[in-house]
């Protein structure tokens, strides 16, 4: 089977046992000059079933769209007729994938930095599902001999293919119940930097960090980490199709996958940024919480929401710190609190390397999309501070972020998280349990 046919089938969700290549596949930067041109470009996106890597934002119509070679000539011709400005943003996607794979192999051989090594685990590399789960267990075991921190692993559910969805709880270990923060990553399979970042947070909190935040954060909060919410899709993106986004549940017509970040049940509506087409990359599911992964997370958060103050879900890419709502341009009544706390985080994040993040509500900064986890956590579970954080970069590599970007992404993100968390008014005082 040719790579072009394979990719076309995979974009519709069909299964294949072959490792898909992306030779000659491109990412275009498209800049419509008016709202009318934007509507025409979005219609082309739907007509040709293109993969939108970066969506247009309010006040900035620029977008990045992945195009397969067999569609390129037709798409460029139509865009020329519309009059939109087009630039080849990534000329050969396979080159990026090859560079990524080479750097992954090199990262195994390179010595770890002091902030990237614990339990023999290199935090500045992309790890597979089994390694991630083993690391969580190793951390829990290591804290048995620590007096100042305690960690435990819980399996909160199983995927369609039977993989565990695990959460690591990290506390001070003094039996005092504190307000909690829940952090997850990897809800979208191809966003490899997200699990890597969450794993780094665990390392810093448990073993101590270069900035001296860990002790303060443990004194103030209990922590829940779910580094990999979509293990099936994540593994598939490693073994078969690097750009896979959804989970791997099988639907009719031999299509696979639901977009888990369109499947949560607060104002769930496939017509807003989702789809009822089972082959779509943003298929919202047959109903809210139709998927085992979203069910597992919602059950866990519901069971622990009484003392939960904040929820952060890590994604890529675009460098944005977003808060609800995703389903509407209206803002929550306490949006100013969310905005101020997010800006505290992004200001601290930027101090390390000068990286800039946009802050605002999902719809007003990015685009409308119902069924997001942060909307449900705030609107359904009642957790005050709920965010989606889009990590590096701003498009040069997109989802195929090089290994050499893991360290700066992790370090600046940890600094941002710590400053954000320490700025929160916990209101409740700890109580012995």
N, C-alpha and C positions, 0 to 999 in steps of 0.2 A: 504494500500500500504506500503511495507517495506521501511525502510530508504535507503537501498541500491538502490532499483529501483528508488525511488524519486530522489536521488542525480544524478543518471545516466541520468534521464530525464532532470533534471534542468541544468546539464552541457551542454546539447544540446539546452537549451533554452525553454523547455516545461514548461507550467504553472501548478502549483498545489496549492491547498488551504491549504496544510499541512505545519506545521513548521518542517523544515528538521533538523534532528540530524546528528551528525558526530561521533558517537561512533566507536572507533577503526580506524578512518581515520587518516592517517599519512602524515607528510611532510618529504620527504627524502632530505638529502644533497648529491648530486652526484658530484664527482670530476673526470672527465676524465683526463687521463694522457697525451693525445696528441690531436692534431687537428683531427686526424682520429677517435679516440674514441669519441670526442665531436660530430662529425657528426653522428656517430652511435647512441649516446644517444638522439640527437635531432630527429633522425628518429623514435626512440621508443616513444618519446613525441608525435609525430604526429600519429603514429600507434595506440596508446592506448588512444588518445585524452586526454592527461594529462593536468593539470592546472599548468603552470609554474609560481611559485610565485616570484622567483628571477632568472633573466636570467644570463647566463655566461657573463663575461666582458672580454675585451681584456687584455690578460696577466694573467687572472684569470678565469679558466674554471668552477669554482665552481658554482653550481646552486641549487636551492631549488624547489622541485616539489611535488605537492599535489597528493596523490594516494588514491583512495577508496579501501576498503578491498578486494572487489572481483577482483581487478586487481593486488593486491600487490604481490602475489606469482609469477605470470607470469612476472611482471616487474622486480622483484628481480632476477629471474632466468636469464633473458636476460641480465641484467646488469652484472651479475656474468660472463656470457660467454664473454662479451665485455672486462671485466677486470677493469672497472671503480670502483673507491672507493665509497662505499655507507655507509652513516650513517643515522640512524633515528634521524631527527632533532626535530620533534614534534611527540611524540608517540601517543597521543590521542587528536585529535583536539577538540572533544566535551568538554574535561576537560577545555581547554582554553575558549571556548564559555561560559560554565557554570560559570567559574570564572569571566568572563567579565560581564555577566548578574547580578551576585551577587554584584559585585563592583558598577555597575550602580545603583542598588537599594540602596546600602549603601551611595552612593554619594549624593542622594537626602536628606538624613537625616543628613549628616555631616555639621558642620558649615563651611561657605566659608572663605577662606583667604581674606585679604584686596584686593589682586590683582585679586581675582576670583569672585568678587561679584559687580554687578551694576544692577540696575533696578530689583533686586530680581532674577537675572539670574546667575546660577553657571557655570562659564566658564570651570571648571575642571570636566565636565561631558559630556556624549554624548547625544545630544538633537535630537528630532524628527523634521520633516519638519515644522509642525505648530508652534512649539516653536521658531524655528529659525526665521521664518517670523515675528512672534510677537515681537521678540527681535529687529529686524531691525526697525519695526514701533515704538517701545518704545524709541529707541535711537533717531530717528528723532523727536519724540515728546519732548523728554527731552532737545534737543538743542534749542528748541524755547525759553527757558528761559536762555540760555547761550549767553554771548556777544562775546566770543572768538572762538566759533566753531559752524558750521552749518552742519546739516545732512538732507538728503532727500532720500526717497525710490522711485525707479522707477521699474515698471514691464516691462522687456525688451522682454518678450515672454512667451509662454506657452508650456508645454510638451505634449507628445502624449496622456497622461491621463488627461490633462487639468490643471496641477498644474502651479502656477506662477514661473517664473524665475526672481528673484529680485536682483537689484543692489542698494547698499547704497553709495551715494556720500557724502564725508566728506571734508569740506573746512574750511578755516579760517573764512569765513563769512563776509569779508570786501569788497566783490564785486571785488576783484582783481583776474584776471584769471592767474593761475600758470600752469607750466608743470604738467602733471598728471601721476599717476601710477595706473595701473589696476591689481587687485589681485583676483584670483578665487580659489575655492576648490571644492572637491566633484564631479569632472567629472567622476571618477570611484566610483561606489556605495559603495563598501566594505571598502574603505579607510576612515574610520570614523574620524581619527585624522585630516584630512585635513580641513573639515568644522569647527571643533573645534578650530583649530589654526587660521583660518581666522577670526572667531568670536572674538577671544582673541585680535587680532590686532585692531579690531574696538574699543573694550573696552579701550585698552591702548591709542589709538589716541584721542578718544573723552573725556575720563574722566581723562587722565593723567597717566603717568607710573612711575615706581620706579626708572628708570634710567634717567629720565629727557629729553627724546628724543621727546616727543609728540609736544611740542611747536615749536621746530626747524623743525620738519617734516611738520607741518601745515604751517609754514612760507615759506617753500620751494616748497610744492607740493599741488595739489588737488588730492584726492584719490577716487578710485572706488573699491568697494568690492562686489564680488558675491560669498558668502560663499558656495552656493549649486547649482551647474550647472546641476546636474542630480537628481532632486527630486524624480522622479518615481523609479529609480533604488535604491536610498538611502532608501526610504520607504520600498521597497521590501526586501532589505537586513536586515531590522529590523523586518519585519513581517513574512517572508517566508524562505529566504535563505541567511544566513549570508555572504556568499562568492560571492553574485551576483556582477557583474562588470559593465555590460552594461546599456543602458537605457531600456525602456520597450515597445518599438514599436513592434507590431506584424508583423511577416513575414509569408510567405507560410510555409507549413509543421508544422504549430503550433509552430514555433520557435519564440523566443522573443529576441529583443535587438540588438542594434548596439553599437560598441565600439566608443564612441564619440571622443576619442583621436586617432582615425584612420580616422576620417571623415572630417577633415579640408582640405581646397582646395589648399594648396600650395604643388605641386609635389605629389598630391594624387595618391597612387598606392598600391592596396591591396597585390601585390606580395612582397612588402617590409614590413615585419613585421605585415601584416594584413591578411585578408582572404576574399574570395568571398562566403564562406560557411555561410549561414544565421544562422546556429546553433553554429558557432564558437564563442568563447569568445572574439576574436579579429576581428569579422566581421566588415569590413570597411564601409558598407553601399552600396547601389546600385550605388551611385555616390558621388562625393564630396558635402558636405553640404546637404545631403539628409535628415538630422535630424533637427527637430525643435529647439533643444537645440544649436547645432552648428550654425544654421542660426541666432538665436537670438544674440549669442555672437558676431558673425562676423559682423552683422549689427550694433550693438552698438559700437564696436571698430572702425569700418569704419567711423561712424558718429562722433567719438570723437578722431580720430587718429592725427589730425593736431597738437595738443598740447601734445600728449601722448609720454612720454619718456621711460617708462618701463612697462613690463608685467611679472607677476610672477604667475604661476599656481602650486598649492600645491597638492602633491600626497603622497603616501606611497607604499612601504617602501624601505629602503636601504641607507639612509643618503648620498644623492648626490645633488649637485647643478649643473644642466646641462643647456647647451645652444645649439642652433642650430649648425649643422643640424642633424635631425633625419633620413632623407631619404638618406643621403650619408655621407661618411667619410670625404669628403671635408669640409673645414672650411669657414665661412663667412670672407670677407675681413677685418672686424674689430674685429675679434675673440679675439685679445689681449685685447681690451677694455672690452669685455664681461668677459673674464677670470679674469682680474685684479679686476673688480668690484665684481665678485662672490667670489673671494678669500678674499676680504675685509669683505664680509658678513660672510663667514665661519670662518674666524679668530675670529671675534667678537662673533659669536655663540659659538665657542669652549671655550671661556674664562669662561663661567659660570659653566659648569659641565665637561669640557674636552671632549665633544662629537666631533668626527671627521667626516667631510664630504669630499667626493671626488668631485673634480671640473673638468669639461671638457665638450666637446661636447657630445651630446646624443649617437651618433653612436660609437664614440671612447672610451667612458667610459662604456656605457651600451650595447645597441644593435641597429640595424637599424630598424626604424619604420616610415613609411611615414604617413602623415595625422595628425600629432600632432598639437595641438593648438599653441605651441610656434613657430614652423616652419612657420605657416601661419601668425602669428602676425608680425614676423620679415620680412619674404619674401613677403607676400601678402599685409600686411597693412603698412609695412615700419617703424615699431617701433624699435628703435635701440637696446634696452636692453630687451631681451626676454628669459625667463628661465622656466624650469621645476625643481621643488624642491621636492625631495623624502625625506620625514621625517623619524623619527624613526620607527622601530629599524633596526638592521642588520640581523634579522631572528629569534631571539629567540621566538617571538610571531607573527611575520609576520603582516598580516592584522588585527589580533585580538589583538591590542595593549591594555594593561590593562589601566583602568581608572587612576591608580596611575602614569602613564607615561604622562598623558595629561599636567599636570602643568609644568614639566621640558621641555617637547617638546615645549609648547607655550612660555615659558619665554625665552629659548635660541633662538627660532626662531624669536621672536620679536627683540631681541638684534641684531641678524644677519640682519634682514630686515632693521632696523634703520641705522646700520652702512653702509650697502650697499647703501641705498637711499641717505644718507648724503654725500657719497663719489662721487656721480654723478655730472658731470658738466652739469648744466641745460641749458647753452648757452643762451636760451631765457630769457628775463626779463619779469616780470609780467606786465600786462596791465589792466587798468580798463575796465570792461565790464558792 
